[in-house]
Amino acid sequence: MSSIEYKISPSDFEMIRSVLDDAGYDVSVLVEDQSLFNTAALLVTKLFLSGVDSRSALAAKLECQLGRAGKHRQSCGLSLSRYAIQGLPIELQFPHAYKSSTVAN
């Protein structure tokens, strides 16, 4: 069994880095949330290796998959993992029914 070896040229590496930087995944994100930075870098690298070699296409796919990094970005991992196990609370499952029943009381 042989492994496939991929080579990324310095100019391609610079393009990948600039796509990450432009989307906000820069050194500050690496320091604050290494997992988020690694996820973004891995996504862009895998897309590039799969044949997506346009800078704008990589940026668009990164934006679509992970969004932009920055202070406006909220980490939702804690609440979502809880809901994945327990399910959504009733007021979030049926927001209109919950509002009308509380207003009527």
N, C-alpha and C positions, 0 to 999 in steps of 0.2 A: 504494500500500500504506500503510495507516494503522496506527498502533500503538494498542493499548488502554491507556488511562490508568486506573490504579486510585488511589483516594483512601482513606486510612485516617484516621479521625477521631482526635483526641487521646485520647479515652477508649478507643478500640480499640487504639491504640498502647500505652497504659498497661497494658491487659490483656495484650497480647502480651509486654511487658517483664516483667510480674509472673509470667506463666507460665514464662518463662525463668529468672527469679530463683528462683522456688520449686523449680525442678528443678536448681538449682545453677549455672546458666549466668549468672553475674554478672560484675562487673568483674574479679574475680580470675582467672576463666577467660579473659576477654578479654586480660588481660596475659600469662598463662602460655601459652595456646594459642589464638591468634586464629582459626586455621582451624576448630577445634572450635566456638568460639563462633559464628562466621559460619555454619557448617553448621546449628547448632541454630536460630539466628535466621532463616535462610532457610527452613528446614523449617516452623517455626511460622507465618511470614508467608505462605508459599505455601498452607498448609492453611487459614489464615484467609481468604485471597483466593478459595480454591476453595469456600468456603461453610461451613467448620467454624468456627462462631462461639461455641461453648460453651467456656468456660474449662476445664472439666473434660475435655472431649473433646480439646482441644488438648494439655493436660497428659498425658493418657493416650497420645495418639499420639506425642508427644515421648519419653515414657518407653519406649514400645514400639520406636521406631526407633533412638534413640540412648542410652537409659538416662539415669541421673542423672549430672551432673558432680560431680567432687569428688576427694578424695585416694584413695578406694577404686577409682576408675576407672583401668584400665590401658590404656595405648596398645598396641595389638597390630598396628599397621601394619607394623612392620619384619619380624616373623616371618611374617605372613600374605602379604606381597608376595613373600617368598622362596618360600614354599610354593606360591603361585599359579604361579610359574615352574617350580620344580623338582618339585613334588608333595610330599606328606607323607612323612616318613621311615617306613620299614617298621614300626618299633615304635609309631608313632602310627596307622598304617593298620589294623593287626591287634594291638591291645594284648593281647588274651587269648592269642593264639598266641605272641607274643613272650615273655610272662611264663612260660608253661609250658615253652617250649624252653630258656629260660635257667635255670629251676629244675631241669630234668632233667639239665643238664650239670654 
